[in-house]
Amino acid sequence: MKRISRALVGLAALSLLAGCGPSAAQQSGGDRDELVFAAVPSEESASLQQDFQPVLDMLAKETGKKITFQKATDYAAIIEGQRAGKIDIAKYGPFSYVLAKQKGVAATAVAGQVEEQGGEPGYTSYAITRPDTGIRSLADFRGKKVCFVDPTSTSGYLYPKAGLLKEGINPDTDVQAIFAGGHDASAIAVAKGDCDAGFAYDSMVDRQLIEKGQLKPRQLSTVWKSATIPGDPVALSDSLDPAVKDKLTAALRDKANSDYLRENGFCSGECKIGDVDGYGFKPVEDSFYDGIREVCATTRDKQCQ
């Protein structure tokens, strides 16, 4: 299975690189007429480009460049794509961003995703179960079938692993771990009884799946909440032309939000942005993600290496 996983990651990365074309790696952002924006859906989404289109259109106007959207299959593909110079603007998960930096990807976070106006770019991981399982805390996870999201998911694996270790539970040996592939898939698997318990990020459980009719209120119980996790960052390639990079940074920090995009005709109605139907983005620095690095030091997870 490990060999298959590595092969699939490699194929995903190659697929993404092929889709981006050769020009992105051959020229700097100042010379090219096209920039590539890549993202991975946090759930099974067929409309990821539509979710980001108002932001893409705004960035195109601000920079005078064509912004091409690339839906990646996983974060490994984005890491390899940005390392190879095929991706200029990458929307990471917080853990995958830290991993990218650790792997030598020359990119820097400039904006973090927020879900509400006035909110901070952060969220929490939930441990969830059905009310009838008798599970009341992480200590009760021992010996249970537990749904995680993905080995490179911050709220779907890394923070949960740290929480379990603090309870003396080794997630590699003391539970039957299942990787569901998405936060929505993890929560739904728990609700259906495919897993005794699992993990997903807060608003997926509290709001998104309920609004979509895929979960009923109080169908799941939350038995643990993590410390605040820094929000998903947008990272710009360091090799971009400084003038283009400055324009992108200012636009993402000040204009990539529902209010500005609606008021300036890039979208209408509620104008929810991104795959979490959020408000938009706020300024962040690389140091904002030091909490992830500390959790990596605690867990010593192989994904952190």
C-alpha positions as CSV (number, residue, x, y, z in Angstrom):
1,M,0.0,0.0,0.0
2,K,2.9,2.4,0.7
3,R,4.3,1.7,-2.7
4,I,0.9,2.4,-4.3
5,S,0.5,5.6,-2.3
6,R,3.9,6.9,-3.4
7,A,3.1,6.0,-7.0
8,L,-0.2,7.8,-6.9
9,V,1.4,10.9,-5.4
10,G,4.0,10.8,-8.1
11,L,1.4,10.4,-10.8
12,A,-0.7,13.3,-9.3
13,A,2.3,15.6,-9.3
14,L,3.3,14.7,-12.9
15,S,-0.3,15.2,-14.0
16,L,-0.4,18.6,-12.5
17,L,2.9,19.6,-13.9
18,A,1.8,18.5,-17.4
19,G,-1.4,20.5,-17.1
20,C,0.4,23.7,-16.2
21,G,2.5,23.7,-19.4
22,P,6.1,24.6,-19.8
23,S,6.0,28.4,-19.9
24,A,5.6,28.8,-16.1
25,A,8.9,27.2,-15.3
26,Q,10.8,29.0,-18.1
27,Q,10.1,32.6,-17.3
28,S,9.7,34.9,-14.3
29,G,6.4,36.3,-13.3
30,G,7.3,39.7,-14.7
31,D,7.8,38.4,-18.3
32,R,4.9,36.1,-18.6
33,D,1.3,37.0,-19.5
34,E,0.0,34.1,-17.5
35,L,0.2,33.0,-13.8
36,V,-1.0,29.7,-12.4
37,F,-3.1,29.5,-9.3
38,A,-3.5,26.0,-7.8
39,A,-5.7,24.6,-5.0
40,V,-6.8,21.3,-3.5
41,P,-10.5,20.9,-2.5
42,S,-11.1,20.4,1.2
43,E,-14.1,18.2,0.2
44,E,-15.4,16.5,-2.9
45,S,-15.9,19.5,-5.0
46,A,-16.7,19.7,-8.7
47,S,-16.8,23.5,-8.7
48,L,-13.5,24.4,-7.2
49,Q,-12.6,26.9,-9.9
50,Q,-16.0,28.5,-9.6
51,D,-15.4,28.8,-5.8
52,F,-12.3,30.9,-6.5
53,Q,-13.3,32.6,-9.7
54,P,-14.0,36.1,-8.2
55,V,-10.6,36.1,-6.6
56,L,-9.0,34.9,-9.9
57,D,-10.8,37.7,-11.8
58,M,-9.7,40.3,-9.3
59,L,-6.1,39.2,-9.4
60,A,-6.1,39.3,-13.2
61,K,-7.3,42.9,-13.1
62,E,-4.8,43.9,-10.5
63,T,-1.8,42.4,-12.2
64,G,-2.8,42.6,-15.9
65,K,-2.0,38.9,-16.2
66,K,-4.1,36.0,-17.2
67,I,-4.7,33.8,-14.1
68,T,-5.1,30.1,-15.0
69,F,-6.6,27.9,-12.3
70,Q,-5.3,24.4,-11.7
71,K,-7.2,22.0,-9.5
72,A,-4.7,19.7,-7.9
73,T,-5.4,16.1,-6.8
74,D,-3.5,16.5,-3.5
75,Y,-1.0,18.7,-1.7
76,A,2.0,16.7,-2.8
77,A,1.2,17.7,-6.4
78,I,1.1,21.4,-5.4
79,I,4.4,21.1,-3.5
80,E,6.1,19.5,-6.4
81,G,4.5,21.9,-8.9
82,Q,5.6,25.0,-7.0
83,R,9.0,23.5,-6.4
84,A,9.4,23.0,-10.2
85,G,8.2,26.6,-11.0
86,K,5.0,25.4,-12.6
87,I,2.7,27.1,-9.9
88,D,3.0,30.8,-9.0
89,I,0.1,31.1,-6.5
90,A,-0.7,28.1,-4.3
91,K,-3.5,27.7,-1.8
92,Y,-2.1,25.2,0.8
93,G,-3.3,23.6,3.9
94,P,-1.3,24.9,6.9
95,F,0.6,21.6,7.4
96,S,1.3,21.2,3.7
97,Y,2.7,24.7,3.5
98,V,5.1,24.0,6.4
99,L,6.0,20.8,4.7
100,A,6.6,22.6,1.4
101,K,8.9,25.1,3.1
102,Q,10.8,22.2,4.9
103,K,11.2,20.5,1.5
104,G,12.9,23.6,0.1
105,V,10.0,25.1,-1.9
106,A,10.8,28.7,-2.5
107,A,7.4,30.2,-1.7
108,T,6.1,32.4,1.1
109,A,2.6,32.7,2.7
110,V,1.1,36.2,2.4
111,A,-2.6,35.7,3.2
112,G,-4.6,33.3,5.3
113,Q,-8.2,32.1,4.7
114,V,-11.0,33.4,6.9
115,E,-14.6,32.2,7.0
116,E,-16.3,35.3,8.5
117,Q,-15.9,39.0,8.3
118,G,-13.8,40.1,11.2
119,G,-12.7,36.6,11.8
120,E,-9.1,35.4,12.3
121,P,-7.4,33.1,9.8
122,G,-7.7,30.0,12.0
123,Y,-10.0,27.1,12.8
124,T,-10.1,23.9,15.0
125,S,-10.1,20.2,14.5
126,Y,-13.0,18.2,15.9
127,A,-13.0,14.6,17.2
128,I,-16.5,13.4,16.3
129,T,-18.6,10.3,17.0
130,R,-22.2,9.3,17.0
131,P,-24.1,9.9,20.3
132,D,-24.8,6.1,20.7
133,T,-21.2,4.9,20.6
134,G,-20.4,5.5,24.2
135,I,-17.3,7.4,23.1
136,R,-16.9,10.5,25.3
137,S,-13.3,11.6,24.9
138,L,-10.1,10.8,23.0
139,A,-9.3,8.3,25.7
140,D,-12.1,6.2,24.4
141,F,-10.7,5.9,20.9
142,R,-8.4,3.1,21.8
143,G,-9.2,0.0,19.8
144,K,-11.8,1.8,17.7
145,K,-12.1,2.3,14.0
146,V,-11.1,5.9,13.5
147,C,-11.5,8.0,10.3
148,F,-8.7,10.5,9.6
149,V,-8.7,12.7,6.5
150,D,-5.3,12.4,4.9
151,P,-1.7,12.0,6.2
152,T,-0.9,15.5,5.2
153,S,-4.0,17.1,6.6
154,T,-3.4,19.5,9.5
155,S,-6.8,19.3,11.1
156,G,-7.6,15.8,9.8
157,Y,-4.5,14.1,11.0
158,L,-1.6,16.1,12.5
159,Y,-3.4,17.8,15.3
160,P,-5.5,14.8,16.0
161,K,-2.4,12.7,16.2
162,A,-0.9,15.1,18.8
163,G,-4.2,15.0,20.8
164,L,-4.2,11.2,20.8
165,L,-0.5,10.9,21.8
166,K,-1.2,13.2,24.8
167,E,-3.9,10.6,25.9
168,G,-1.3,7.8,25.6
169,I,-2.9,6.5,22.4
170,N,-0.6,5.7,19.5
171,P,-2.6,6.4,16.3
172,D,-0.5,3.9,14.3
173,T,-1.0,0.9,16.6
174,D,-3.8,1.6,19.1
175,V,-6.6,2.4,16.7
176,Q,-7.7,1.1,13.3
177,A,-6.9,4.1,11.2
178,I,-8.9,4.8,8.0
179,F,-8.0,7.7,5.7
180,A,-11.3,9.0,4.2
181,G,-9.7,11.4,1.8
182,G,-11.8,14.5,2.7
183,H,-13.2,16.2,5.7
184,D,-16.7,15.7,4.5
185,A,-16.0,12.0,3.7
186,S,-14.6,11.5,7.2
187,A,-17.6,13.1,9.0
188,I,-20.1,11.2,6.8
189,A,-18.3,7.9,7.3
190,V,-18.7,8.4,11.1
191,A,-22.4,9.3,10.7
192,K,-23.0,6.2,8.6
193,G,-21.2,3.9,11.0
194,D,-18.3,3.1,8.8
195,C,-16.1,4.5,11.5
196,D,-16.7,4.6,15.2
197,A,-15.2,8.0,15.5
198,G,-13.2,10.4,13.3
199,F,-11.8,13.9,12.7
200,A,-12.8,16.9,10.6
201,Y,-12.5,20.6,10.8
202,D,-15.0,22.6,12.8
203,S,-17.2,24.3,10.2
204,M,-17.5,21.2,8.1
205,V,-19.3,19.5,11.0
206,D,-21.1,22.5,12.5
207,R,-22.3,24.1,9.3
208,Q,-21.4,23.0,5.8
209,L,-22.7,19.4,5.8
210,I,-25.8,20.4,7.7
211,E,-26.6,23.2,5.2
212,K,-26.1,20.7,2.4
213,G,-28.5,18.2,4.0
214,Q,-25.8,15.6,4.3
215,L,-25.9,15.7,8.1
216,K,-28.7,16.4,10.6
217,P,-28.2,18.7,13.6
218,R,-26.8,16.8,16.6
219,Q,-26.3,13.7,14.4
220,L,-22.7,13.8,15.5
221,S,-21.2,14.6,18.9
222,T,-18.0,16.6,19.3
223,V,-15.8,15.0,22.0
224,W,-12.6,17.0,21.5
225,K,-11.5,20.3,20.0
226,S,-7.9,21.1,19.1
227,A,-6.0,24.3,19.8
228,T,-6.5,26.9,17.1
229,I,-4.9,25.9,13.8
230,P,-3.6,28.7,11.5
231,G,-5.8,29.1,8.5
232,D,-5.0,27.9,5.0
233,P,-2.4,30.1,3.5
234,V,-1.9,31.4,0.0
235,A,1.8,31.2,-0.8
236,L,3.5,33.1,-3.7
237,S,6.6,31.8,-5.4
238,D,9.7,33.7,-4.4
239,S,10.9,33.7,-8.0
240,L,8.1,36.0,-9.1
241,D,9.0,39.4,-10.4
242,P,9.0,41.7,-7.3
243,A,6.5,44.2,-8.8
244,V,4.1,41.4,-9.6
245,K,4.6,39.8,-6.2
246,D,3.8,43.1,-4.5
247,K,0.6,43.5,-6.5
248,L,-0.5,40.0,-5.7
249,T,0.3,40.4,-2.0
250,A,-1.6,43.6,-1.7
251,A,-4.6,42.3,-3.7
252,L,-4.8,39.0,-1.7
253,R,-4.6,40.8,1.7
254,D,-6.8,43.8,1.0
255,K,-9.2,42.9,-1.8
256,A,-9.7,39.1,-1.8
257,N,-12.8,39.3,0.4
258,S,-16.5,39.1,-0.1
259,D,-17.2,42.8,0.5
260,Y,-14.6,44.1,-2.0
261,L,-15.4,41.5,-4.6
262,R,-19.1,42.2,-4.4
263,E,-18.8,45.9,-4.4
264,N,-16.6,45.9,-7.4
265,G,-18.7,43.6,-9.5
266,F,-16.6,40.4,-9.3
267,C,-19.5,38.5,-7.7
268,S,-23.0,39.1,-6.4
269,G,-25.3,37.9,-3.6
270,E,-23.6,36.3,-0.6
271,C,-20.4,36.1,-2.6
272,K,-18.8,33.2,-0.6
273,I,-15.1,32.7,-1.5
274,G,-13.2,29.5,-1.7
275,D,-14.0,25.9,-1.1
276,V,-15.1,26.6,2.5
277,D,-17.7,29.2,1.4
278,G,-15.8,31.8,3.5
279,Y,-15.3,35.5,3.6
280,G,-11.9,35.6,2.0
281,F,-8.3,36.2,3.2
282,K,-6.4,38.3,5.7
283,P,-2.6,39.1,5.9
284,V,-0.3,36.5,7.5
285,E,3.4,36.0,7.7
286,D,5.4,32.8,7.6
287,S,5.9,32.9,11.4
288,F,2.1,32.5,11.8
289,Y,2.6,28.8,11.0
290,D,5.2,28.2,13.8
291,G,2.5,26.4,15.8
292,I,2.4,23.7,13.1
293,R,6.1,23.3,13.4
294,E,5.7,22.9,17.1
295,V,3.1,20.1,16.7
296,C,5.5,18.4,14.2
297,A,8.2,18.5,16.9
298,T,5.7,17.0,19.4
299,T,4.4,14.2,17.1
300,R,7.7,13.5,15.2
301,D,5.3,12.4,12.5
302,K,7.1,10.9,9.4
303,Q,5.1,13.4,7.2
304,C,7.0,16.2,9.0
305,Q,10.4,14.9,8.1
